Amino acid sequence: MQTQIKVGGVSVDVVFKNIKNVHLSVHPPTGRVRISAPARMKLDTLRVYAISKLDWITKHQKRLQSQERETRREYIDRESHFVWGRRCLLKVVEHESVQGVELAHSTMILRVRSGADQIKKEALVAEWYRQQLKAAVQPLIAKWEPLMGVKVARVYVRHMKTRWGSCSPGAGSIRLNSELAKKPRECLEYIVVHEMAHLLEPSHNARFIGLMDRFLPMWRSHRDVLNCLPVRHEHWSY
């Protein structure tokens, strides 16, 4: 069941599910607010909960609404693309046998078959970014596992619209947004440590903050850099 409440002038979508805990989220690009709640909870209880989180909600809404977004990419010659925080210019080369992406200094060379459309070009570039991230993340995990005393069972790299990463502590797995391959490498390391810390502490409580301060004292600086960088242009269905 879905309904809506208003708190402090903010509209909040409420969805009742067969879950155990309340989950509050603020979604880009406009800062839409959503609460997923156990089916047994009363609406008045959720209203009080939302009021208690109003400062957090408005802070995140302001950040999302002010965050710079990339223009939609067309995959044409001399278009700007970013690799590990460095600006590269795209060069599209038609090739009948070899398709893929190659980086040559500050040029991203995209080889496609004659007549390839924008969807195909985008898919090739997206897969290249995914492979770049997969290759970069393994040494980081190997570095941090003994330092943090945790074991990552599996890493998934995929495109995410609203998160840089996520973690499943029970399964020992982490998921990373392939868009991180566009950002400075220190931002990737921050997200990797962040998600690995969730294997020790699932919530963002004082213990989690203490773990981050212990393992990566500069994590706030890396987080701020990442949050200030433009994010990918997305199509939103709402």
C-alpha positions in Angstrom: 0.0 0.0 0.0 1.2 3.5 -0.8 0.2 6.9 0.6 1.6 10.3 1.2 2.2 12.5 4.2 3.4 16.1 4.6 5.8 17.3 7.3 7.2 20.8 7.4 6.0 21.5 3.9 7.8 18.4 2.5 5.8 15.7 0.8 6.8 12.2 1.8 5.8 9.1 -0.1 5.1 6.2 2.3 5.2 2.6 1.0 4.2 -0.2 3.4 6.0 -3.5 2.7 6.7 -6.8 4.3 9.9 -5.6 5.9 11.2 -5.3 9.5 12.7 -1.8 9.6 11.9 1.7 8.4 14.0 3.0 5.5 14.1 6.7 4.6 15.6 7.9 1.3 15.9 11.1 -0.7 16.0 10.5 -4.5 17.6 12.6 -7.2 17.2 14.7 -9.2 14.5 16.7 -7.4 14.9 15.3 -3.8 11.8 13.2 -3.7 11.4 11.7 -0.3 10.3 8.1 0.3 9.8 6.0 3.5 9.5 2.3 3.2 7.9 0.9 6.4 6.7 -2.4 7.8 3.0 -3.1 7.0 2.1 -3.0 10.7 3.3 0.5 11.5 0.8 3.3 12.0 0.9 6.4 9.8 1.1 8.7 12.9 4.2 6.9 14.0 5.8 7.5 10.6 4.8 11.1 10.7 6.7 11.6 14.0 9.7 9.7 12.6 9.7 11.9 9.5 9.5 15.1 11.6 12.5 13.9 13.6 14.5 13.5 10.3 13.4 16.8 8.8 16.7 18.5 9.1 18.4 15.5 7.4 15.8 15.4 4.7 16.1 19.1 3.8 19.9 19.0 3.9 20.0 16.1 1.4 17.3 17.7 -0.8 19.4 20.9 -1.1 22.5 18.9 -1.9 20.8 17.0 -4.7 19.1 20.0 -6.1 22.4 22.0 -6.3 24.5 19.2 -7.6 25.9 19.7 -11.1 24.9 17.1 -13.7 26.6 16.2 -16.9 24.9 17.1 -20.2 23.6 14.1 -22.1 26.5 12.4 -24.0 26.1 12.0 -27.8 29.3 10.0 -28.4 30.7 12.2 -31.1 34.2 13.4 -31.9 35.8 15.8 -29.4 33.2 15.2 -26.8 34.5 15.4 -23.2 34.6 12.2 -21.2 36.4 11.6 -17.8 38.6 8.8 -16.8 39.9 8.7 -13.2 39.2 12.4 -12.8 41.0 13.4 -16.0 39.3 15.0 -19.0 39.6 13.1 -22.3 38.4 13.9 -25.7 36.5 11.2 -27.6 37.5 10.1 -31.1 35.1 7.8 -32.9 36.7 5.4 -35.4 34.7 3.1 -37.7 36.3 -0.3 -37.8 34.6 -3.4 -39.2 36.3 -6.1 -37.1 37.3 -4.5 -33.8 34.9 -2.7 -31.4 35.8 -1.2 -28.1 37.5 1.6 -26.3 41.2 2.5 -26.0 42.8 5.2 -24.0 45.7 7.1 -25.7 47.0 9.8 -23.4 44.1 12.3 -23.3 42.1 10.7 -26.1 39.5 8.1 -25.7 39.3 6.1 -28.9 35.9 4.5 -29.5 36.0 1.9 -32.3 32.6 0.9 -33.7 31.3 -0.7 -36.8 30.0 1.5 -39.6 26.6 2.9 -38.9 26.6 2.1 -35.2 24.0 4.1 -33.4 24.3 6.1 -30.2 22.9 3.2 -28.1 25.6 0.9 -29.3 28.3 3.5 -28.7 27.0 4.2 -25.2 27.0 0.4 -24.4 30.6 0.0 -25.5 31.8 2.9 -23.4 29.8 1.8 -20.4 31.2 -1.7 -20.6 34.8 -0.2 -20.8 34.2 1.8 -17.7 32.9 -1.3 -15.9 36.0 -3.2 -16.8 38.3 -0.4 -15.8 36.6 -0.3 -12.4 36.7 -4.1 -11.9 40.5 -4.0 -12.6 41.1 -1.1 -10.2 39.1 -2.4 -7.3 40.8 -5.8 -6.8 44.1 -4.4 -5.6 42.3 -2.1 -3.3 40.4 -4.9 -1.7 43.6 -7.0 -1.4 45.2 -4.0 0.3 42.4 -3.3 2.8 41.2 -6.8 3.7 44.2 -7.5 6.1 44.2 -3.9 7.4 40.5 -4.0 8.3 40.3 -7.7 9.2 37.4 -8.4 6.8 36.9 -10.7 3.8 35.0 -9.5 0.7 33.3 -12.6 -0.7 32.3 -11.0 -4.0 32.3 -7.6 -5.8 29.7 -6.5 -8.2 30.2 -3.6 -10.6 27.2 -2.1 -12.2 25.6 1.2 -13.1 23.6 2.7 -10.2 21.4 5.8 -10.4 21.4 6.8 -6.8 24.3 5.2 -5.0 28.1 5.0 -5.3 28.1 1.7 -3.6 26.2 -0.7 -1.3 26.9 -3.7 0.9 25.3 -7.0 1.9 27.0 -7.8 5.2 25.4 -11.2 5.5 26.7 -12.3 2.1 30.0 -10.4 2.5 29.5 -8.8 -0.9 29.8 -5.2 -2.0 28.4 -3.4 -5.1 30.1 -0.5 -6.8 28.8 2.1 -9.3 30.7 1.8 -12.6 30.6 5.7 -12.7 33.4 5.7 -10.1 35.8 5.0 -13.0 35.2 8.6 -14.1 36.2 10.0 -10.7 39.6 10.5 -9.0 41.1 7.2 -7.7 41.0 8.4 -4.1 37.2 8.6 -4.4 37.1 5.0 -5.4 39.3 4.0 -2.5 37.0 6.0 -0.1 33.9 4.1 -1.4 35.6 0.7 -1.1 36.7 1.4 2.5 33.2 2.7 3.2 31.5 -0.4 2.0 34.1 -2.7 3.6 33.5 -0.9 6.9 29.8 -1.9 6.6 30.9 -5.5 6.8 32.0 -4.7 10.3 29.1 -2.3 11.1 26.0 -2.2 8.9 24.6 1.2 10.0 26.0 4.7 9.9 26.3 5.0 13.7 29.1 6.2 15.9 31.0 2.9 15.6 30.9 3.1 11.8 32.3 6.7 11.9 35.0 5.6 14.3 36.0 2.8 11.9 36.2 5.2 9.0 38.3 7.7 11.1 40.6 4.8 12.1 41.2 3.3 8.7 40.9 6.3 6.4 41.3 9.6 8.3 40.9 11.7 5.2 37.6 10.1 4.2 35.5 13.2 4.7 37.7 15.1 2.3 37.3 12.3 -0.3 33.6 12.3 0.3 33.3 16.0 -0.3 35.3 15.8 -3.5 33.1 13.1 -4.8 29.9 14.9 -3.9 31.0 18.1 -5.6 31.8 16.4 -8.9 29.1 16.4 -11.7 27.1 13.2 -11.8 25.8 11.4 -14.9 22.8 12.6 -16.9 20.0 10.2 -16.2 16.5 9.5 -17.5 14.1 9.4 -14.5 10.8 7.7 -14.9 9.0 9.8 -12.2 
